[in-house]
């Protein structure tokens, strides 16, 4: 969950903010009803009001929405902005929006329920002919020479473990991708377009494509660099590509299991897949490098996935099996009692007293029990 400081860093990214501001200036009119999904501390909602929007609905799950409410009052927009703390997919508006604005990306646009939320909003909450900001993201991939990022990931397990074999840890960390800014000079191949996310039409959150690269120079390949070009509206956007000003999003670095020496004439095949599972993406990147393009001379072959980075004990795996018959532990019984009591109309203090009586060893003080009930009430009550 983002902190207020994190939202401040997003606002402080002037390239991002100015692009959004330009897109809104060309889209918001005095007759506009604007929907801001993921409003955070309310900056886009406030800008919409400043641009003359008739009504603004600002949706956010994060408690940071309270800052947005206070900002609306402080800037004279209390009556124009309606703040809604919920998921946009749960919200019904009294009117359709003329403009929907959002930025639900992470480092990459493939982040949690980003695509599903926009597809739902486009279908249910946007008037026919309305404007979506952003309209489209193009995601690009290149093979890169990035010893600094690869060494940062691997040196703790290769060099600083007192000669112990820590390959088990290396398997984990090399199946995780993260931020890793690179310069254009570090690219070993010409970038290729991996995916186009057109938010005006997209339905499927899953993305996959195989790319064949021919090196543009010799060097050592350490992984993949992945970035995106954003089109907010026609003619207005920004890019997180190498060589562009570094933005708040950063650039994705997907490490290889081992560095690979690349020569002119080699062929590199990359099959990159991203599949949404529950609320997170599972990424898979399968890589093959053939010497001088000869399939009989494969110099490297890696099969990697963020799934392999999950550290699950045999006991955890056993509990996820379809044949496992679960029994509530003490924490489960506490949650069950709290939820059942909430359904019976009992107050937070009454439920806390019941916890103290039925689970005397779980809470050292009444305040501790009250805090636990309050936490569950925050999540599960209306």
Secondary structure as GFF3:
##gff-version 3
##sequence-region A 1 382
A	DSSP	alpha_helix	4	12	.	.	.	ID=ss1
A	DSSP	alpha_helix	14	25	.	.	.	ID=ss2
A	DSSP	beta_strand	33	37	.	.	.	ID=ss3
A	DSSP	alpha_helix	43	50	.	.	.	ID=ss4
A	DSSP	beta_strand	55	59	.	.	.	ID=ss5
A	DSSP	alpha_helix	65	74	.	.	.	ID=ss6
A	DSSP	beta_strand	81	84	.	.	.	ID=ss7
A	DSSP	three_ten_helix	88	90	.	.	.	ID=ss8
A	DSSP	beta_strand	97	102	.	.	.	ID=ss9
A	DSSP	alpha_helix	114	124	.	.	.	ID=ss10
A	DSSP	beta_strand	126	133	.	.	.	ID=ss11
A	DSSP	beta_strand	136	144	.	.	.	ID=ss12
A	DSSP	alpha_helix	147	158	.	.	.	ID=ss13
A	DSSP	alpha_helix	167	173	.	.	.	ID=ss14
A	DSSP	beta_strand	178	179	.	.	.	ID=ss15
A	DSSP	three_ten_helix	184	186	.	.	.	ID=ss16
A	DSSP	beta_strand	192	198	.	.	.	ID=ss17
A	DSSP	beta_strand	207	214	.	.	.	ID=ss18
A	DSSP	beta_strand	219	233	.	.	.	ID=ss19
A	DSSP	beta_strand	236	239	.	.	.	ID=ss20
A	DSSP	beta_strand	252	262	.	.	.	ID=ss21
A	DSSP	beta_strand	267	277	.	.	.	ID=ss22
A	DSSP	beta_strand	280	290	.	.	.	ID=ss23
A	DSSP	three_ten_helix	291	293	.	.	.	ID=ss24
A	DSSP	beta_strand	298	305	.	.	.	ID=ss25
A	DSSP	three_ten_helix	306	309	.	.	.	ID=ss26
A	DSSP	alpha_helix	314	320	.	.	.	ID=ss27
A	DSSP	alpha_helix	330	343	.	.	.	ID=ss28
A	DSSP	alpha_helix	348	358	.	.	.	ID=ss29
A	DSSP	alpha_helix	366	380	.	.	.	ID=ss30
###
